[in-house]
Amino acid sequence: GRGFWHNEEFTLTSLSTGFDHIRYGSMLMQKPRMTLTKPAHWVTQQDKPQFSGQFKITADHTFFGETSQLPAAQLDLNVNGTTP
């Protein structure tokens, strides 16, 4: 990825990365790839931390437990909060 840092603010302007898999509870994504579609901005001030950005995740297959699955899919994520 690429970006910059100034005082208590971090900005990620580009990101493209892949993983073997992502597992969360009983969900398993195979060969996901994550790209940044809108810059991620993180303000680390203790009295008012903020984090926001937009990502796209594509995966070959997503499994939910042993009986449910999705074929190749794309997920568009909009994140807002206080920390990444």
N, CA, C and O atoms as a MOPAC input file, in Angstrom:
PM7 MOZYME 1SCF
protein

 N      0.80300 1    -1.18000 1     0.00000 1
 C      0.00000 1     0.00000 1     0.00000 1
 C      0.85500 1     1.25600 1     0.00000 1
 O      2.06800 1     1.20300 1     0.20000 1
 N      0.21200 1     2.36500 1    -0.22400 1
 C      0.87300 1     3.67600 1    -0.21200 1
 C      0.02300 1     4.63900 1     0.59600 1
 O     -1.19300 1     4.48400 1     0.70800 1
 N      0.69000 1     5.63200 1     1.15400 1
 C     -0.02200 1     6.63100 1     1.92000 1
 C      0.93200 1     7.60700 1     2.56200 1
 O      2.09300 1     7.70900 1     2.16600 1
 N      0.44100 1     8.32500 1     3.55300 1
 C      1.28600 1     9.28800 1     4.25000 1
 C      0.80500 1     9.47800 1     5.68100 1
 O     -0.30700 1     9.09200 1     6.04100 1
 N      1.67400 1    10.08400 1     6.48800 1
 C      1.42500 1    10.28000 1     7.89800 1
 C      1.79800 1    11.70900 1     8.23400 1
 O      2.87700 1    12.17000 1     7.86200 1
 N      0.92100 1    12.41900 1     8.93200 1
 C      1.19000 1    13.78400 1     9.36700 1
 C      0.63300 1    13.96200 1    10.77400 1
 O     -0.57800 1    13.89300 1    10.98400 1
 N      1.52600 1    14.19100 1    11.73800 1
 C      1.14400 1    14.33300 1    13.14700 1
 C      0.28600 1    13.15100 1    13.59400 1
 O      0.79100 1    12.03000 1    13.63800 1
 N     -0.97400 1    13.35300 1    13.92300 1
 C     -1.83800 1    12.28900 1    14.43000 1
 C     -2.80100 1    11.75900 1    13.36400 1
 O     -3.82500 1    11.16200 1    13.69800 1
 N     -2.48000 1    11.97300 1    12.08400 1
 C     -3.34900 1    11.52400 1    10.99200 1
 C     -2.57700 1    10.63900 1    10.01900 1
 O     -1.49100 1    10.99100 1     9.55900 1
 N     -3.16600 1     9.48000 1     9.71700 1
 C     -2.61900 1     8.54800 1     8.73800 1
 C     -3.60900 1     8.45500 1     7.58300 1
 O     -4.81700 1     8.37200 1     7.80400 1
 N     -3.10800 1     8.46800 1     6.36400 1
 C     -3.95800 1     8.29300 1     5.18800 1
 C     -3.33800 1     7.21700 1     4.30400 1
 O     -2.17400 1     7.31200 1     3.91300 1
 N     -4.12700 1     6.19900 1     3.99800 1
 C     -3.71700 1     5.13600 1     3.08600 1
 C     -4.40800 1     5.41000 1     1.76100 1
 O     -5.63500 1     5.36600 1     1.67400 1
 N     -3.61400 1     5.69700 1     0.71900 1
 C     -4.18400 1     6.10300 1    -0.56700 1
 C     -4.34700 1     4.94500 1    -1.54700 1
 O     -5.15600 1     5.03000 1    -2.47000 1
 N     -3.59200 1     3.86700 1    -1.36000 1
 C     -3.75300 1     2.70100 1    -2.23200 1
 C     -3.38000 1     1.44100 1    -1.46100 1
 O     -2.51600 1     1.45900 1    -0.58400 1
 N     -4.05100 1     0.35000 1    -1.80900 1
 C     -3.78200 1    -0.93800 1    -1.17400 1
 C     -4.30600 1    -2.03100 1    -2.07700 1
 O     -5.42100 1    -1.94000 1    -2.59000 1
 N     -3.51300 1    -3.05800 1    -2.27200 1
 C     -3.94500 1    -4.25000 1    -2.98900 1
 C     -3.17400 1    -5.41600 1    -2.39000 1
 O     -1.95200 1    -5.48600 1    -2.51300 1
 N     -3.88400 1    -6.32900 1    -1.74500 1
 C     -3.22500 1    -7.43600 1    -1.07700 1
 C     -4.07300 1    -8.69800 1    -1.15600 1
 O     -5.29900 1    -8.62900 1    -1.24600 1
 N     -3.42800 1    -9.82400 1    -1.12000 1
 C     -4.13200 1   -11.09800 1    -1.17000 1
 C     -3.76800 1   -11.96900 1     0.02400 1
 O     -2.73200 1   -11.76700 1     0.65700 1
 N     -4.61900 1   -12.93300 1     0.32400 1
 C     -4.42200 1   -13.85700 1     1.42800 1
 C     -4.70700 1   -15.27200 1     0.94800 1
 O     -5.37800 1   -15.46200 1    -0.06600 1
 N     -4.20700 1   -16.25400 1     1.66400 1
 C     -4.57100 1   -17.64300 1     1.37800 1
 C     -6.03100 1   -17.86900 1     1.75000 1
 O     -6.77900 1   -18.50900 1     1.01100 1
 N     -6.42900 1   -17.33600 1     2.90800 1
 C     -7.80400 1   -17.45600 1     3.37000 1
 C     -8.05000 1   -16.45800 1     4.49700 1
 O     -7.10900 1   -15.95500 1     5.11100 1
 N     -9.31500 1   -16.18200 1     4.75900 1
 C     -9.73900 1   -15.41500 1     5.92800 1
 C    -10.77600 1   -16.25900 1     6.64200 1
 O    -11.74000 1   -16.71900 1     6.02900 1
 N    -10.58200 1   -16.46500 1     7.93800 1
 C    -11.52800 1   -17.24200 1     8.73500 1
 C    -12.05500 1   -16.34800 1     9.85000 1
 O    -11.28200 1   -15.70200 1    10.55800 1
 N    -13.38400 1   -16.31700 1    10.00000 1
 C    -14.03100 1   -15.58400 1    11.08200 1
 C    -15.16100 1   -16.45000 1    11.60100 1
 O    -16.18100 1   -16.60700 1    10.92900 1
 N    -14.99600 1   -17.01200 1    12.78400 1
 C    -15.98300 1   -17.95700 1    13.29900 1
 C    -16.08500 1   -19.15000 1    12.37000 1
 O    -15.07500 1   -19.78900 1    12.07500 1
 N    -17.28400 1   -19.46500 1    11.90400 1
 C    -17.46600 1   -20.60300 1    11.00600 1
 C    -17.38500 1   -20.20600 1     9.52500 1
 O    -17.54900 1   -21.05700 1     8.65100 1
 N    -17.13100 1   -18.91500 1     9.23500 1
 C    -17.00700 1   -18.45700 1     7.84900 1
 C    -15.56200 1   -18.60400 1     7.38500 1
 O    -14.63100 1   -18.28500 1     8.12400 1
 N    -15.38000 1   -19.08700 1     6.16100 1
 C    -14.06900 1   -19.24800 1     5.56200 1
 C    -14.10600 1   -18.71300 1     4.13500 1
 O    -14.87800 1   -19.20100 1     3.31000 1
 N    -13.27200 1   -17.70900 1     3.83900 1
 C    -13.13400 1   -17.18400 1     2.47200 1
 C    -11.84200 1   -17.73600 1     1.88600 1
 O    -10.78400 1   -17.63300 1     2.50700 1
 N    -11.92400 1   -18.32800 1     0.68100 1
 C    -10.74500 1   -18.87000 1     0.03100 1
 C    -10.18100 1   -17.86800 1    -0.97500 1
 O    -10.91400 1   -17.30300 1    -1.78700 1
 N     -8.88200 1   -17.66000 1    -0.90600 1
 C     -8.12000 1   -16.78900 1    -1.80400 1
 C     -8.73000 1   -15.38700 1    -1.93000 1
 O     -8.94400 1   -14.90600 1    -3.04300 1
 N     -9.01000 1   -14.73100 1    -0.79900 1
 C     -9.54700 1   -13.37100 1    -0.89700 1
 C     -8.47000 1   -12.36900 1    -1.30100 1
 O     -7.29100 1   -12.53400 1    -0.98800 1
 N     -8.90500 1   -11.33500 1    -1.99700 1
 C     -8.03600 1   -10.22900 1    -2.39000 1
 C     -8.73800 1    -8.95600 1    -1.95400 1
 O     -9.92500 1    -8.77500 1    -2.22300 1
 N     -8.00500 1    -8.06700 1    -1.27600 1
 C     -8.58800 1    -6.82700 1    -0.77300 1
 C     -7.91100 1    -5.63300 1    -1.43900 1
 O     -6.68500 1    -5.53800 1    -1.48200 1
 N     -8.73800 1    -4.72500 1    -1.95800 1
 C     -8.23900 1    -3.49000 1    -2.54700 1
 C     -8.97400 1    -2.31100 1    -1.92500 1
 O    -10.11800 1    -2.43100 1    -1.48800 1
 N     -8.30800 1    -1.19700 1    -1.89600 1
 C     -8.87000 1     0.03100 1    -1.35900 1
 C     -9.59800 1     0.75700 1    -2.48100 1
 O     -9.01500 1     0.99400 1    -3.53900 1
 N    -10.87000 1     1.11700 1    -2.27000 1
 C    -11.62700 1     1.82500 1    -3.29800 1
 C    -11.83100 1     3.29900 1    -2.95700 1
 O    -12.21400 1     4.08800 1    -3.82100 1
 N    -11.57900 1     3.67200 1    -1.70700 1
 C    -11.60100 1     5.06800 1    -1.26800 1
 C    -10.53700 1     5.18100 1    -0.17900 1
 O    -10.45200 1     4.29100 1     0.66800 1
 N     -9.72500 1     6.23300 1    -0.16400 1
 C     -8.65500 1     6.32400 1     0.82600 1
 C     -9.14100 1     6.07600 1     2.25900 1
 O    -10.21300 1     6.52700 1     2.66300 1
 N     -8.32300 1     5.35200 1     3.00100 1
 C     -8.59700 1     5.11400 1     4.41600 1
 C     -7.91900 1     6.22900 1     5.20700 1
 O     -6.75700 1     6.56200 1     4.97200 1
 N     -8.66300 1     6.79200 1     6.14000 1
 C     -8.17400 1     7.92500 1     6.92000 1
 C     -8.33000 1     7.59000 1     8.40300 1
 O     -9.41100 1     7.21200 1     8.85500 1
 N     -7.21900 1     7.73600 1     9.16200 1
 C     -7.22500 1     7.40600 1    10.58000 1
 C     -6.67100 1     8.57600 1    11.37100 1
 O     -5.51400 1     8.95700 1    11.18900 1
 N     -7.48000 1     9.14700 1    12.24600 1
 C     -7.06300 1    10.20900 1    13.16900 1
 C     -6.88500 1     9.55300 1    14.53100 1
 O     -7.82400 1     8.96000 1    15.06300 1
 N     -5.68500 1     9.65500 1    15.09800 1
 C     -5.36900 1     8.92900 1    16.33200 1
 C     -5.44500 1     9.79700 1    17.58400 1
 O     -4.94800 1     9.38600 1    18.63300 1
 N     -6.04700 1    10.97800 1    17.51300 1
 C     -6.17600 1    11.83200 1    18.69000 1
 C     -6.91900 1    11.07400 1    19.78400 1
 O     -7.95100 1    10.45600 1    19.52100 1
 N     -6.39800 1    11.11700 1    21.01300 1
 C     -7.01300 1    10.36500 1    22.10700 1
 C     -8.42100 1    10.85100 1    22.43100 1
 O     -9.27400 1    10.04500 1    22.80200 1
 N     -8.68400 1    12.14700 1    22.30100 1
 C    -10.00300 1    12.66700 1    22.66100 1
 C    -11.03300 1    12.51500 1    21.54500 1
 O    -12.23100 1    12.61700 1    21.81000 1
 N    -10.60500 1    12.27400 1    20.30400 1
 C    -11.55700 1    12.12700 1    19.19300 1
 C    -10.96700 1    11.26400 1    18.07500 1
 O    -10.72800 1    11.76400 1    16.97600 1
 N    -10.72800 1     9.96400 1    18.34300 1
 C    -10.20300 1     9.10600 1    17.27700 1
 C    -11.27000 1     8.82600 1    16.22400 1
 O    -12.45500 1     8.72000 1    16.54100 1
 N    -10.83600 1     8.70600 1    14.96200 1
 C    -11.75000 1     8.42400 1    13.85000 1
 C    -11.05400 1     7.54000 1    12.82900 1
 O     -9.84700 1     7.65500 1    12.61900 1
 N    -11.81400 1     6.66100 1    12.19600 1
 C    -11.29500 1     5.82800 1    11.11800 1
 C    -12.38700 1     5.65200 1    10.07500 1
 O    -13.54100 1     5.39800 1    10.41900 1
 N    -12.02800 1     5.78500 1     8.79800 1
 C    -12.99000 1     5.56500 1     7.71600 1
 C    -12.25600 1     5.12000 1     6.46000 1
 O    -11.06400 1     5.38400 1     6.29800 1
 N    -12.97800 1     4.44300 1     5.57100 1
 C    -12.42300 1     4.01000 1     4.29700 1
 C    -13.39500 1     3.09400 1     3.58100 1
 O    -14.41400 1     2.69200 1     4.14300 1
 N    -13.07400 1     2.76300 1     2.33500 1
 C    -13.88600 1     1.82900 1     1.55300 1
 C    -12.96900 1     0.80000 1     0.91600 1
 O    -11.91500 1     1.13200 1     0.37300 1
 N    -13.39700 1    -0.47300 1     0.99300 1
 C    -12.61600 1    -1.58300 1     0.48700 1
 C    -13.47600 1    -2.48300 1    -0.39100 1
 O    -14.70200 1    -2.48800 1    -0.29100 1
 N    -12.80500 1    -3.24500 1    -1.25400 1
 C    -13.46500 1    -4.28100 1    -2.04800 1
 C    -12.73100 1    -5.58500 1    -1.75500 1
 O    -11.50300 1    -5.64300 1    -1.82200 1
 N    -13.48700 1    -6.62700 1    -1.43000 1
 C    -12.91400 1    -7.94800 1    -1.21600 1
 C    -13.52800 1    -8.89700 1    -2.23200 1
 O    -14.75000 1    -8.99900 1    -2.34000 1
 N    -12.67200 1    -9.59300 1    -2.97800 1
 C    -13.13600 1   -10.64000 1    -3.89000 1
 C    -12.59700 1   -11.96900 1    -3.35600 1
 O    -11.49300 1   -12.02500 1    -2.81400 1
 N    -13.37700 1   -13.02700 1    -3.51400 1
 C    -12.96300 1   -14.34600 1    -3.02100 1
 C    -13.42800 1   -15.42100 1    -3.98400 1
 O    -14.46700 1   -15.28400 1    -4.62900 1
 N    -12.64100 1   -16.50800 1    -4.07900 1
 C    -13.02600 1   -17.64000 1    -4.92500 1
 C    -14.32300 1   -18.27000 1    -4.41900 1
 O    -15.28300 1   -18.40100 1    -5.17800 1
 N    -14.35900 1   -18.65300 1    -3.16300 1
 C    -15.53600 1   -19.24300 1    -2.53000 1
 C    -15.59400 1   -18.77900 1    -1.08400 1
 O    -14.56200 1   -18.49000 1    -0.47700 1
 N    -16.78400 1   -18.70700 1    -0.53900 1
 C    -16.97000 1   -18.40900 1     0.87300 1
 C    -17.84800 1   -19.50100 1     1.46000 1
 O    -18.94500 1   -19.77000 1     0.96800 1
 N    -17.34900 1   -20.12500 1     2.51900 1
 C    -18.06300 1   -21.22400 1     3.17100 1
 C    -18.59000 1   -20.76300 1     4.52100 1
 O    -17.91300 1   -20.03200 1     5.24400 1
 N    -19.79300 1   -21.19000 1     4.85400 1
 C    -20.42100 1   -20.91800 1     6.13800 1
 C    -20.70000 1   -22.26400 1     6.79500 1
 O    -21.68800 1   -22.92100 1     6.47000 1
 N    -19.84200 1   -22.67400 1     7.70800 1
 C    -19.98100 1   -23.99800 1     8.30100 1
 C    -19.66600 1   -25.05600 1     7.26500 1
 O    -18.90300 1   -24.81000 1     6.33100 1
 N    -20.24400 1   -26.21800 1     7.42400 1
 C    -19.95400 1   -27.32700 1     6.52100 1
 C    -20.97800 1   -27.49800 1     5.41200 1
 O    -20.75000 1   -28.27700 1     4.48600 1
 N    -22.11600 1   -26.78300 1     5.47800 1
 C    -23.19400 1   -27.06400 1     4.53900 1
 C    -23.56300 1   -25.91000 1     3.60400 1
 O    -24.28800 1   -26.13200 1     2.63500 1
 N    -23.09300 1   -24.69900 1     3.85800 1
 C    -23.48700 1   -23.55600 1     3.02600 1
 C    -22.26700 1   -22.90000 1     2.40900 1
 O    -21.20300 1   -22.82700 1     3.02400 1
 N    -22.43900 1   -22.42000 1     1.17500 1
 C    -21.33500 1   -21.73100 1     0.51100 1
 C    -21.84900 1   -20.75100 1    -0.52200 1
 O    -22.96800 1   -20.87000 1    -1.02200 1
 N    -21.00200 1   -19.77600 1    -0.82900 1
 C    -21.24800 1   -18.83700 1    -1.91600 1
 C    -20.20200 1   -19.06900 1    -2.98800 1
 O    -19.05300 1   -19.36300 1    -2.65700 1
 N    -20.55400 1   -18.95000 1    -4.26100 1
 C    -19.54700 1   -19.03000 1    -5.31800 1
 C    -18.68000 1   -17.76500 1    -5.27800 1
 O    -18.82300 1   -16.93100 1    -4.38400 1
 N    -17.80400 1   -17.63900 1    -6.23400 1
 C    -16.94400 1   -16.45100 1    -6.30300 1
 C    -17.79300 1   -15.19100 1    -6.13300 1
 O    -18.83900 1   -15.04900 1    -6.76500 1
 N    -17.33700 1   -14.28500 1    -5.28000 1
 C    -18.14800 1   -13.11700 1    -4.95500 1
 C    -17.27500 1   -11.89200 1    -4.72600 1
 O    -16.06900 1   -11.99300 1    -4.50100 1
 N    -17.92200 1   -10.73200 1    -4.78900 1
 C    -17.27700 1    -9.46100 1    -4.48400 1
 C    -18.07800 1    -8.77200 1    -3.38200 1
 O    -19.30100 1    -8.66000 1    -3.47500 1
 N    -17.39200 1    -8.31500 1    -2.35000 1
 C    -18.03000 1    -7.58800 1    -1.26400 1
 C    -17.47300 1    -6.17200 1    -1.23200 1
 O    -16.25800 1    -5.97700 1    -1.22200 1
 N    -18.36100 1    -5.18800 1    -1.21500 1
 C    -17.94900 1    -3.79900 1    -1.08600 1
 C    -18.19900 1    -3.38000 1     0.35500 1
 O    -19.32200 1    -3.48300 1     0.84900 1
 N    -17.15300 1    -2.90600 1     1.03300 1
 C    -17.23500 1    -2.56800 1     2.44900 1
 C    -16.97100 1    -1.08700 1     2.67300 1
 O    -16.01800 1    -0.52700 1     2.13000 1
 N    -17.81200 1    -0.46400 1     3.46800 1
 C    -17.62400 1     0.91500 1     3.89200 1
 C    -17.39600 1     0.83800 1     5.39400 1
 O    -18.26600 1     0.35600 1     6.11900 1
 N    -16.24900 1     1.30000 1     5.87800 1
 C    -15.93400 1     1.20500 1     7.30000 1
 C    -15.87400 1     2.58300 1     7.93900 1
 O    -15.32900 1     3.52500 1     7.36400 1
 N    -16.44000 1     2.68800 1     9.13200 1
 C    -16.40700 1     3.91300 1     9.93000 1
 C    -16.30300 1     3.49200 1    11.38600 1
 O    -17.00000 1     2.57600 1    11.82300 1
 N    -15.44100 1     4.15500 1    12.13500 1
 C    -15.28600 1     3.83200 1    13.54600 1
 C    -14.21400 1     4.69000 1    14.17400 1
 O    -13.92600 1     5.79400 1    13.71100 1
 N    -13.62500 1     4.16700 1    15.23800 1
 C    -12.59700 1     4.92400 1    15.93600 1
 C    -11.19300 1     4.39400 1    15.68000 1
 O    -10.22900 1     5.15600 1    15.75800 1
 N    -11.05200 1     3.08900 1    15.37300 1
 C     -9.74800 1     2.49200 1    15.05800 1
 C     -9.93000 1     1.42900 1    13.97700 1
 O    -11.03500 1     0.91800 1    13.79400 1
 N     -8.85300 1     1.09200 1    13.25800 1
 C     -8.97200 1     0.07000 1    12.21000 1
 C     -9.36100 1    -1.28600 1    12.70200 1
 O     -9.48900 1    -2.21800 1    11.90800 1

